[in-house]
Amino acid sequence: MHWSWTYSIYIAITLICWRHIQLIFLQSGVFWLYTFYMLYAVVIIIIALLPQIRNLYKK
């Protein structure tokens, strides 16, 4: 796969992990911004894993 496809998956997973770590350490509840970024990361992963996108970025 092309490096940009691979790194989009890595960045989305990193964003999910980062938000979880912030929620664990801050323990200040769930703000709307945390929910937005979590959903944004999930959307990035879903779009990157679509068959049309995978075929587009095949080597």
PEZI-V254121 format. One record per residue. N is the residue number from 1. BURIAL is # if it has 9 or more other C-alpha atoms within 8 Angstrom, else .. D_LAST is the distance of its C-alpha to the last C-alpha in Angstrom with 2 decimals. Layout:
n->(N/N)
burial->(BURIAL/BURIAL)
d_last->(D_LAST/D_LAST)
//
This chain:
n->(1/2/3/4/5/6/7/8/9/10/11/12/13/14/15/16/17/18/19/20/21/22/23/24/25/26/27/28/29/30/31/32/33/34/35/36/37/38/39/40/41/42/43/44/45/46/47/48/49/50/51/52/53/54/55/56/57/58/59)
burial->(././././#/#/./#/#/././#/#/./#/#/././#/././#/#/././././././././././#/#/./#/#/././#/#/./#/#/././#/././././#/#/././#/./.)
d_last->(5.60/6.28/9.81/11.64/10.92/12.00/14.95/16.10/16.69/18.40/20.54/21.65/22.71/24.44/26.24/27.52/28.73/30.34/32.26/33.46/34.70/36.49/38.15/39.28/40.74/42.19/43.50/44.45/43.31/40.40/40.25/38.59/36.07/34.87/34.41/32.56/30.02/29.59/28.93/26.60/24.47/24.52/23.49/20.47/19.40/20.22/18.33/15.15/15.48/16.15/14.29/13.84/12.26/9.92/8.84/8.70/6.38/3.78/0.00)
//
